[in-house]
């Protein structure tokens, strides 16, 4: 929801939208997306985010 909401705000910027060529806010082939994989349930225990080296798996450019 946070990603799709922010994507909608970028679209409101019109020509100033720095990502106007990208599909944002969705997870599908060809779209730009950041995915965060959490070991645990942060809605049940927010402490899982306190130790990112242990509980978060990330990938991306340069990873």
mmCIF file of the N, C-alpha and C atoms, coordinates in Angstrom:
data_MODEL
# 
_entry.id   MODEL 
# 
loop_
_atom_site.group_PDB 
_atom_site.id 
_atom_site.type_symbol 
_atom_site.label_atom_id 
_atom_site.label_alt_id 
_atom_site.label_comp_id 
_atom_site.label_asym_id 
_atom_site.label_entity_id 
_atom_site.label_seq_id 
_atom_site.pdbx_PDB_ins_code 
_atom_site.Cartn_x 
_atom_site.Cartn_y 
_atom_site.Cartn_z 
_atom_site.occupancy 
_atom_site.B_iso_or_equiv 
_atom_site.pdbx_formal_charge 
_atom_site.auth_seq_id 
_atom_site.auth_comp_id 
_atom_site.auth_asym_id 
_atom_site.auth_atom_id 
_atom_site.pdbx_PDB_model_num 
ATOM 1   N N  . UNK A 1 1  ? 0.818  -1.184  0.000   1.00 0.00 ? 1  UNK A N  1 
ATOM 2   C CA . UNK A 1 1  ? 0.000  0.000   0.000   1.00 0.00 ? 1  UNK A CA 1 
ATOM 3   C C  . UNK A 1 1  ? 0.867  1.255   0.000   1.00 0.00 ? 1  UNK A C  1 
ATOM 4   N N  . UNK A 1 2  ? 1.932  1.247   0.781   1.00 0.00 ? 2  UNK A N  1 
ATOM 5   C CA . UNK A 1 2  ? 2.802  2.424   0.821   1.00 0.00 ? 2  UNK A CA 1 
ATOM 6   C C  . UNK A 1 2  ? 3.434  2.667   -0.537  1.00 0.00 ? 2  UNK A C  1 
ATOM 7   N N  . UNK A 1 3  ? 3.816  1.605   -1.217  1.00 0.00 ? 3  UNK A N  1 
ATOM 8   C CA . UNK A 1 3  ? 4.434  1.759   -2.533  1.00 0.00 ? 3  UNK A CA 1 
ATOM 9   C C  . UNK A 1 3  ? 3.441  2.281   -3.552  1.00 0.00 ? 3  UNK A C  1 
ATOM 10  N N  . UNK A 1 4  ? 2.247  1.727   -3.586  1.00 0.00 ? 4  UNK A N  1 
ATOM 11  C CA . UNK A 1 4  ? 1.262  2.176   -4.569  1.00 0.00 ? 4  UNK A CA 1 
ATOM 12  C C  . UNK A 1 4  ? 0.805  3.597   -4.274  1.00 0.00 ? 4  UNK A C  1 
ATOM 13  N N  . UNK A 1 5  ? 0.682  3.950   -2.998  1.00 0.00 ? 5  UNK A N  1 
ATOM 14  C CA . UNK A 1 5  ? 0.302  5.327   -2.639  1.00 0.00 ? 5  UNK A CA 1 
ATOM 15  C C  . UNK A 1 5  ? 1.344  6.327   -3.080  1.00 0.00 ? 5  UNK A C  1 
ATOM 16  N N  . UNK A 1 6  ? 2.605  6.009   -2.871  1.00 0.00 ? 6  UNK A N  1 
ATOM 17  C CA . UNK A 1 6  ? 3.678  6.903   -3.311  1.00 0.00 ? 6  UNK A CA 1 
ATOM 18  C C  . UNK A 1 6  ? 3.732  6.991   -4.832  1.00 0.00 ? 6  UNK A C  1 
ATOM 19  N N  . UNK A 1 7  ? 3.474  5.888   -5.512  1.00 0.00 ? 7  UNK A N  1 
ATOM 20  C CA . UNK A 1 7  ? 3.449  5.908   -6.973  1.00 0.00 ? 7  UNK A CA 1 
ATOM 21  C C  . UNK A 1 7  ? 2.364  6.868   -7.470  1.00 0.00 ? 7  UNK A C  1 
ATOM 22  N N  . UNK A 1 8  ? 1.216  6.854   -6.821  1.00 0.00 ? 8  UNK A N  1 
ATOM 23  C CA . UNK A 1 8  ? 0.140  7.773   -7.205  1.00 0.00 ? 8  UNK A CA 1 
ATOM 24  C C  . UNK A 1 8  ? 0.568  9.230   -7.006  1.00 0.00 ? 8  UNK A C  1 
ATOM 25  N N  . UNK A 1 9  ? 1.289  9.510   -5.932  1.00 0.00 ? 9  UNK A N  1 
ATOM 26  C CA . UNK A 1 9  ? 1.768  10.879  -5.701  1.00 0.00 ? 9  UNK A CA 1 
ATOM 27  C C  . UNK A 1 9  ? 2.755  11.311  -6.775  1.00 0.00 ? 9  UNK A C  1 
ATOM 28  N N  . UNK A 1 10 ? 3.654  10.417  -7.186  1.00 0.00 ? 10 UNK A N  1 
ATOM 29  C CA . UNK A 1 10 ? 4.579  10.751  -8.276  1.00 0.00 ? 10 UNK A CA 1 
ATOM 30  C C  . UNK A 1 10 ? 3.810  11.103  -9.536  1.00 0.00 ? 10 UNK A C  1 
ATOM 31  N N  . UNK A 1 11 ? 2.762  10.348  -9.822  1.00 0.00 ? 11 UNK A N  1 
ATOM 32  C CA . UNK A 1 11 ? 1.983  10.601  -11.046 1.00 0.00 ? 11 UNK A CA 1 
ATOM 33  C C  . UNK A 1 11 ? 1.328  11.985  -11.018 1.00 0.00 ? 11 UNK A C  1 
ATOM 34  N N  . UNK A 1 12 ? 0.999  12.492  -9.848  1.00 0.00 ? 12 UNK A N  1 
ATOM 35  C CA . UNK A 1 12 ? 0.404  13.820  -9.748  1.00 0.00 ? 12 UNK A CA 1 
ATOM 36  C C  . UNK A 1 12 ? 1.390  14.928  -10.138 1.00 0.00 ? 12 UNK A C  1 
ATOM 37  N N  . UNK A 1 13 ? 2.688  14.612  -10.138 1.00 0.00 ? 13 UNK A N  1 
ATOM 38  C CA . UNK A 1 13 ? 3.710  15.612  -10.481 1.00 0.00 ? 13 UNK A CA 1 
ATOM 39  C C  . UNK A 1 13 ? 3.809  15.840  -11.986 1.00 0.00 ? 13 UNK A C  1 
ATOM 40  N N  . UNK A 1 14 ? 3.101  15.054  -12.782 1.00 0.00 ? 14 UNK A N  1 
ATOM 41  C CA . UNK A 1 14 ? 3.098  15.239  -14.234 1.00 0.00 ? 14 UNK A CA 1 
ATOM 42  C C  . UNK A 1 14 ? 4.491  15.133  -14.829 1.00 0.00 ? 14 UNK A C  1 
ATOM 43  N N  . UNK A 1 15 ? 4.904  16.154  -15.570 1.00 0.00 ? 15 UNK A N  1 
ATOM 44  C CA . UNK A 1 15 ? 6.213  16.151  -16.232 1.00 0.00 ? 15 UNK A CA 1 
ATOM 45  C C  . UNK A 1 15 ? 7.379  16.148  -15.253 1.00 0.00 ? 15 UNK A C  1 
ATOM 46  N N  . UNK A 1 16 ? 7.147  16.563  -14.025 1.00 0.00 ? 16 UNK A N  1 
ATOM 47  C CA . UNK A 1 16 ? 8.217  16.563  -13.018 1.00 0.00 ? 16 UNK A CA 1 
ATOM 48  C C  . UNK A 1 16 ? 8.388  15.208  -12.350 1.00 0.00 ? 16 UNK A C  1 
ATOM 49  N N  . UNK A 1 17 ? 7.540  14.250  -12.672 1.00 0.00 ? 17 UNK A N  1 
ATOM 50  C CA . UNK A 1 17 ? 7.633  12.901  -12.125 1.00 0.00 ? 17 UNK A CA 1 
ATOM 51  C C  . UNK A 1 17 ? 8.929  12.257  -12.637 1.00 0.00 ? 17 UNK A C  1 
ATOM 52  N N  . UNK A 1 18 ? 9.901  11.996  -11.752 1.00 0.00 ? 18 UNK A N  1 
ATOM 53  C CA . UNK A 1 18 ? 11.170 11.435  -12.215 1.00 0.00 ? 18 UNK A CA 1 
ATOM 54  C C  . UNK A 1 18 ? 11.048 9.989   -12.681 1.00 0.00 ? 18 UNK A C  1 
ATOM 55  N N  . UNK A 1 19 ? 9.940  9.343   -12.403 1.00 0.00 ? 19 UNK A N  1 
ATOM 56  C CA . UNK A 1 19 ? 9.753  7.938   -12.761 1.00 0.00 ? 19 UNK A CA 1 
ATOM 57  C C  . UNK A 1 19 ? 8.634  7.741   -13.765 1.00 0.00 ? 19 UNK A C  1 
ATOM 58  N N  . UNK A 1 20 ? 8.330  8.749   -14.560 1.00 0.00 ? 20 UNK A N  1 
ATOM 59  C CA . UNK A 1 20 ? 7.154  8.674   -15.426 1.00 0.00 ? 20 UNK A CA 1 
ATOM 60  C C  . UNK A 1 20 ? 7.229  7.548   -16.457 1.00 0.00 ? 20 UNK A C  1 
ATOM 61  N N  . UNK A 1 21 ? 8.439  7.053   -16.770 1.00 0.00 ? 21 UNK A N  1 
ATOM 62  C CA . UNK A 1 21 ? 8.566  5.954   -17.722 1.00 0.00 ? 21 UNK A CA 1 
ATOM 63  C C  . UNK A 1 21 ? 8.427  4.586   -17.058 1.00 0.00 ? 21 UNK A C  1 
ATOM 64  N N  . UNK A 1 22 ? 8.346  4.550   -15.738 1.00 0.00 ? 22 UNK A N  1 
ATOM 65  C CA . UNK A 1 22 ? 8.317  3.280   -15.008 1.00 0.00 ? 22 UNK A CA 1 
ATOM 66  C C  . UNK A 1 22 ? 6.926  2.949   -14.510 1.00 0.00 ? 22 UNK A C  1 
ATOM 67  N N  . UNK A 1 23 ? 6.667  1.668   -14.383 1.00 0.00 ? 23 UNK A N  1 
ATOM 68  C CA . UNK A 1 23 ? 5.446  1.226   -13.702 1.00 0.00 ? 23 UNK A CA 1 
ATOM 69  C C  . UNK A 1 23 ? 5.827  1.050   -12.242 1.00 0.00 ? 23 UNK A C  1 
ATOM 70  N N  . UNK A 1 24 ? 5.179  1.807   -11.386 1.00 0.00 ? 24 UNK A N  1 
ATOM 71  C CA . UNK A 1 24 ? 5.474  1.782   -9.958  1.00 0.00 ? 24 UNK A CA 1 
ATOM 72  C C  . UNK A 1 24 ? 4.263  1.292   -9.178  1.00 0.00 ? 24 UNK A C  1 
ATOM 73  N N  . UNK A 1 25 ? 4.522  0.794   -7.977  1.00 0.00 ? 25 UNK A N  1 
ATOM 74  C CA . UNK A 1 25 ? 3.440  0.439   -7.075  1.00 0.00 ? 25 UNK A CA 1 
ATOM 75  C C  . UNK A 1 25 ? 2.823  -0.920  -7.322  1.00 0.00 ? 25 UNK A C  1 
ATOM 76  N N  . UNK A 1 26 ? 3.440  -1.714  -8.210  1.00 0.00 ? 26 UNK A N  1 
ATOM 77  C CA . UNK A 1 26 ? 2.945  -3.058  -8.484  1.00 0.00 ? 26 UNK A CA 1 
ATOM 78  C C  . UNK A 1 26 ? 4.131  -4.013  -8.506  1.00 0.00 ? 26 UNK A C  1 
ATOM 79  N N  . UNK A 1 27 ? 3.867  -5.266  -8.274  1.00 0.00 ? 27 UNK A N  1 
ATOM 80  C CA . UNK A 1 27 ? 4.890  -6.289  -8.440  1.00 0.00 ? 27 UNK A CA 1 
ATOM 81  C C  . UNK A 1 27 ? 4.447  -7.149  -9.610  1.00 0.00 ? 27 UNK A C  1 
ATOM 82  N N  . UNK A 1 28 ? 5.073  -6.917  -10.756 1.00 0.00 ? 28 UNK A N  1 
ATOM 83  C CA . UNK A 1 28 ? 4.760  -7.652  -11.972 1.00 0.00 ? 28 UNK A CA 1 
ATOM 84  C C  . UNK A 1 28 ? 5.949  -7.511  -12.914 1.00 0.00 ? 28 UNK A C  1 
ATOM 85  N N  . UNK A 1 29 ? 6.068  -8.385  -13.904 1.00 0.00 ? 29 UNK A N  1 
ATOM 86  C CA . UNK A 1 29 ? 7.202  -8.301  -14.830 1.00 0.00 ? 29 UNK A CA 1 
ATOM 87  C C  . UNK A 1 29 ? 7.292  -6.928  -15.490 1.00 0.00 ? 29 UNK A C  1 
ATOM 88  N N  . UNK A 1 30 ? 8.504  -6.375  -15.507 1.00 0.00 ? 30 UNK A N  1 
ATOM 89  C CA . UNK A 1 30 ? 8.744  -5.082  -16.146 1.00 0.00 ? 30 UNK A CA 1 
ATOM 90  C C  . UNK A 1 30 ? 8.533  -3.881  -15.255 1.00 0.00 ? 30 UNK A C  1 
ATOM 91  N N  . UNK A 1 31 ? 7.928  -4.074  -14.099 1.00 0.00 ? 31 UNK A N  1 
ATOM 92  C CA . UNK A 1 31 ? 7.682  -2.956  -13.181 1.00 0.00 ? 31 UNK A CA 1 
ATOM 93  C C  . UNK A 1 31 ? 8.910  -2.715  -12.310 1.00 0.00 ? 31 UNK A C  1 
ATOM 94  N N  . UNK A 1 32 ? 9.043  -1.498  -11.820 1.00 0.00 ? 32 UNK A N  1 
ATOM 95  C CA . UNK A 1 32 ? 10.104 -1.174  -10.873 1.00 0.00 ? 32 UNK A CA 1 
ATOM 96  C C  . UNK A 1 32 ? 9.563  -1.473  -9.487  1.00 0.00 ? 32 UNK A C  1 
ATOM 97  N N  . UNK A 1 33 ? 10.304 -2.243  -8.713  1.00 0.00 ? 33 UNK A N  1 
ATOM 98  C CA . UNK A 1 33 ? 9.811  -2.603  -7.390  1.00 0.00 ? 33 UNK A CA 1 
ATOM 99  C C  . UNK A 1 33 ? 10.959 -2.839  -6.432  1.00 0.00 ? 33 UNK A C  1 
ATOM 100 N N  . UNK A 1 34 ? 10.724 -2.546  -5.195  1.00 0.00 ? 34 UNK A N  1 
ATOM 101 C CA . UNK A 1 34 ? 11.606 -2.917  -4.095  1.00 0.00 ? 34 UNK A CA 1 
ATOM 102 C C  . UNK A 1 34 ? 10.844 -3.937  -3.273  1.00 0.00 ? 34 UNK A C  1 
ATOM 103 N N  . UNK A 1 35 ? 11.490 -5.031  -2.983  1.00 0.00 ? 35 UNK A N  1 
ATOM 104 C CA . UNK A 1 35 ? 10.856 -6.066  -2.187  1.00 0.00 ? 35 UNK A CA 1 
ATOM 105 C C  . UNK A 1 35 ? 11.720 -6.300  -0.960  1.00 0.00 ? 35 UNK A C  1 
ATOM 106 N N  . UNK A 1 36 ? 11.093 -6.335  0.159   1.00 0.00 ? 36 UNK A N  1 
ATOM 107 C CA . UNK A 1 36 ? 11.771 -6.578  1.425   1.00 0.00 ? 36 UNK A CA 1 
ATOM 108 C C  . UNK A 1 36 ? 11.231 -7.879  2.003   1.00 0.00 ? 36 UNK A C  1 
ATOM 109 N N  . UNK A 1 37 ? 12.131 -8.831  2.218   1.00 0.00 ? 37 UNK A N  1 
ATOM 110 C CA . UNK A 1 37 ? 11.733 -10.120 2.773   1.00 0.00 ? 37 UNK A CA 1 
ATOM 111 C C  . UNK A 1 37 ? 12.124 -10.131 4.239   1.00 0.00 ? 37 UNK A C  1 
ATOM 112 N N  . UNK A 1 38 ? 11.138 -10.313 5.096   1.00 0.00 ? 38 UNK A N  1 
ATOM 113 C CA . UNK A 1 38 ? 11.337 -10.241 6.539   1.00 0.00 ? 38 UNK A CA 1 
ATOM 114 C C  . UNK A 1 38 ? 11.211 -11.639 7.135   1.00 0.00 ? 38 UNK A C  1 
ATOM 115 N N  . UNK A 1 39 ? 12.190 -11.999 7.954   1.00 0.00 ? 39 UNK A N  1 
ATOM 116 C CA . UNK A 1 39 ? 12.121 -13.253 8.716   1.00 0.00 ? 39 UNK A CA 1 
ATOM 117 C C  . UNK A 1 39 ? 11.344 -12.955 9.988   1.00 0.00 ? 39 UNK A C  1 
ATOM 118 N N  . UNK A 1 40 ? 10.076 -13.284 9.982   1.00 0.00 ? 40 UNK A N  1 
ATOM 119 C CA . UNK A 1 40 ? 9.202  -12.965 11.099  1.00 0.00 ? 40 UNK A CA 1 
ATOM 120 C C  . UNK A 1 40 ? 8.039  -12.109 10.633  1.00 0.00 ? 40 UNK A C  1 
ATOM 121 N N  . UNK A 1 41 ? 7.204  -11.742 11.553  1.00 0.00 ? 41 UNK A N  1 
ATOM 122 C CA . UNK A 1 41 ? 6.006  -10.956 11.241  1.00 0.00 ? 41 UNK A CA 1 
ATOM 123 C C  . UNK A 1 41 ? 6.082  -9.614  11.966  1.00 0.00 ? 41 UNK A C  1 
ATOM 124 N N  . UNK A 1 42 ? 6.468  -8.536  11.263  1.00 0.00 ? 42 UNK A N  1 
ATOM 125 C CA . UNK A 1 42 ? 6.583  -7.242  11.935  1.00 0.00 ? 42 UNK A CA 1 
ATOM 126 C C  . UNK A 1 42 ? 5.252  -6.693  12.442  1.00 0.00 ? 42 UNK A C  1 
ATOM 127 N N  . UNK A 1 43 ? 4.134  -7.208  11.951  1.00 0.00 ? 43 UNK A N  1 
ATOM 128 C CA . UNK A 1 43 ? 2.849  -6.760  12.504  1.00 0.00 ? 43 UNK A CA 1 
ATOM 129 C C  . UNK A 1 43 ? 2.569  -7.414  13.845  1.00 0.00 ? 43 UNK A C  1 
ATOM 130 N N  . UNK A 1 44 ? 3.280  -8.499  14.131  1.00 0.00 ? 44 UNK A N  1 
ATOM 131 C CA . UNK A 1 44 ? 3.145  -9.185  15.403  1.00 0.00 ? 44 UNK A CA 1 
ATOM 132 C C  . UNK A 1 44 ? 4.267  -8.793  16.369  1.00 0.00 ? 44 UNK A C  1 
ATOM 133 N N  . UNK A 1 45 ? 5.482  -8.592  15.822  1.00 0.00 ? 45 UNK A N  1 
ATOM 134 C CA . UNK A 1 45 ? 6.650  -8.271  16.644  1.00 0.00 ? 45 UNK A CA 1 
ATOM 135 C C  . UNK A 1 45 ? 7.550  -7.314  15.870  1.00 0.00 ? 45 UNK A C  1 
ATOM 136 N N  . UNK A 1 46 ? 7.433  -6.045  16.150  1.00 0.00 ? 46 UNK A N  1 
ATOM 137 C CA . UNK A 1 46 ? 8.201  -5.028  15.443  1.00 0.00 ? 46 UNK A CA 1 
ATOM 138 C C  . UNK A 1 46 ? 9.712  -5.161  15.657  1.00 0.00 ? 46 UNK A C  1 
ATOM 139 N N  . UNK A 1 47 ? 10.108 -5.863  16.694  1.00 0.00 ? 47 UNK A N  1 
ATOM 140 C CA . UNK A 1 47 ? 11.530 -6.052  16.994  1.00 0.00 ? 47 UNK A CA 1 
ATOM 141 C C  . UNK A 1 47 ? 12.277 -6.787  15.879  1.00 0.00 ? 47 UNK A C  1 
ATOM 142 N N  . UNK A 1 48 ? 11.570 -7.527  15.016  1.00 0.00 ? 48 UNK A N  1 
ATOM 143 C CA . UNK A 1 48 ? 12.271 -8.223  13.930  1.00 0.00 ? 48 UNK A CA 1 
ATOM 144 C C  . UNK A 1 48 ? 12.973 -7.230  13.004  1.00 0.00 ? 48 UNK A C  1 
ATOM 145 N N  . UNK A 1 49 ? 12.503 -5.993  12.976  1.00 0.00 ? 49 UNK A N  1 
ATOM 146 C CA . UNK A 1 49 ? 13.136 -4.970  12.129  1.00 0.00 ? 49 UNK A CA 1 
ATOM 147 C C  . UNK A 1 49 ? 14.331 -4.316  12.811  1.00 0.00 ? 49 UNK A C  1 
ATOM 148 N N  . UNK A 1 50 ? 14.515 -4.569  14.098  1.00 0.00 ? 50 UNK A N  1 
ATOM 149 C CA . UNK A 1 50 ? 15.612 -3.954  14.839  1.00 0.00 ? 50 UNK A CA 1 
ATOM 150 C C  . UNK A 1 50 ? 16.956 -4.582  14.516  1.00 0.00 ? 50 UNK A C  1 
ATOM 151 N N  . UNK A 1 51 ? 16.966 -5.786  13.947  1.00 0.00 ? 51 UNK A N  1 
ATOM 152 C CA . UNK A 1 51 ? 18.204 -6.468  13.591  1.00 0.00 ? 51 UNK A CA 1 
ATOM 153 C C  . UNK A 1 51 ? 18.165 -6.841  12.109  1.00 0.00 ? 51 UNK A C  1 
ATOM 154 N N  . UNK A 1 52 ? 18.398 -5.852  11.231  1.00 0.00 ? 52 UNK A N  1 
ATOM 155 C CA . UNK A 1 52 ? 18.255 -6.111  9.795   1.00 0.00 ? 52 UNK A CA 1 
ATOM 156 C C  . UNK A 1 52 ? 19.225 -7.157  9.262   1.00 0.00 ? 52 UNK A C  1 
ATOM 157 N N  . UNK A 1 53 ? 20.440 -7.242  9.818   1.00 0.00 ? 53 UNK A N  1 
ATOM 158 C CA . UNK A 1 53 ? 21.386 -8.246  9.333   1.00 0.00 ? 53 UNK A CA 1 
ATOM 159 C C  . UNK A 1 53 ? 20.864 -9.660  9.552   1.00 0.00 ? 53 UNK A C  1 
ATOM 160 N N  . UNK A 1 54 ? 20.121 -9.848  10.598  1.00 0.00 ? 54 UNK A N  1 
ATOM 161 C CA . UNK A 1 54 ? 19.595 -11.168 10.931  1.00 0.00 ? 54 UNK A CA 1 
ATOM 162 C C  . UNK A 1 54 ? 18.236 -11.441 10.280  1.00 0.00 ? 54 UNK A C  1 
ATOM 163 N N  . UNK A 1 55 ? 17.380 -10.433 10.210  1.00 0.00 ? 55 UNK A N  1 
ATOM 164 C CA . UNK A 1 55 ? 15.983 -10.668 9.854   1.00 0.00 ? 55 UNK A CA 1 
ATOM 165 C C  . UNK A 1 55 ? 15.518 -10.141 8.504   1.00 0.00 ? 55 UNK A C  1 
ATOM 166 N N  . UNK A 1 56 ? 16.375 -9.434  7.770   1.00 0.00 ? 56 UNK A N  1 
ATOM 167 C CA . UNK A 1 56 ? 15.952 -8.905  6.477   1.00 0.00 ? 56 UNK A CA 1 
ATOM 168 C C  . UNK A 1 56 ? 16.826 -9.449  5.360   1.00 0.00 ? 56 UNK A C  1 
ATOM 169 N N  . UNK A 1 57 ? 16.180 -9.853  4.286   1.00 0.00 ? 57 UNK A N  1 
ATOM 170 C CA . UNK A 1 57 ? 16.898 -10.273 3.088   1.00 0.00 ? 57 UNK A CA 1 
ATOM 171 C C  . UNK A 1 57 ? 16.640 -9.210  2.024   1.00 0.00 ? 57 UNK A C  1 
ATOM 172 N N  . UNK A 1 58 ? 17.689 -8.651  1.473   1.00 0.00 ? 58 UNK A N  1 
ATOM 173 C CA . UNK A 1 58 ? 17.527 -7.613  0.452   1.00 0.00 ? 58 UNK A CA 1 
ATOM 174 C C  . UNK A 1 58 ? 18.285 -8.004  -0.797  1.00 0.00 ? 58 UNK A C  1 
ATOM 175 N N  . UNK A 1 59 ? 17.840 -7.479  -1.918  1.00 0.00 ? 59 UNK A N  1 
ATOM 176 C CA . UNK A 1 59 ? 18.561 -7.637  -3.173  1.00 0.00 ? 59 UNK A CA 1 
ATOM 177 C C  . UNK A 1 59 ? 18.375 -6.349  -3.937  1.00 0.00 ? 59 UNK A C  1 
ATOM 178 N N  . UNK A 1 60 ? 19.188 -6.143  -4.907  1.00 0.00 ? 60 UNK A N  1 
ATOM 179 C CA . UNK A 1 60 ? 19.061 -4.945  -5.725  1.00 0.00 ? 60 UNK A CA 1 
ATOM 180 C C  . UNK A 1 60 ? 20.328 -4.706  -6.507  1.00 0.00 ? 60 UNK A C  1 
ATOM 181 N N  . UNK A 1 61 ? 20.444 -3.547  -7.073  1.00 0.00 ? 61 UNK A N  1 
ATOM 182 C CA . UNK A 1 61 ? 21.625 -3.214  -7.839  1.00 0.00 ? 61 UNK A CA 1 
ATOM 183 C C  . UNK A 1 61 ? 22.835 -3.255  -6.926  1.00 0.00 ? 61 UNK A C  1 
ATOM 184 N N  . UNK A 1 62 ? 23.860 -3.915  -7.372  1.00 0.00 ? 62 UNK A N  1 
ATOM 185 C CA . UNK A 1 62 ? 25.097 -3.978  -6.609  1.00 0.00 ? 62 UNK A CA 1 
ATOM 186 C C  . UNK A 1 62 ? 25.066 -4.987  -5.484  1.00 0.00 ? 62 UNK A C  1 
ATOM 187 N N  . UNK A 1 63 ? 23.950 -5.669  -5.307  1.00 0.00 ? 63 UNK A N  1 
ATOM 188 C CA . UNK A 1 63 ? 23.859 -6.637  -4.207  1.00 0.00 ? 63 UNK A CA 1 
ATOM 189 C C  . UNK A 1 63 ? 24.455 -7.965  -4.617  1.00 0.00 ? 63 UNK A C  1 
# 
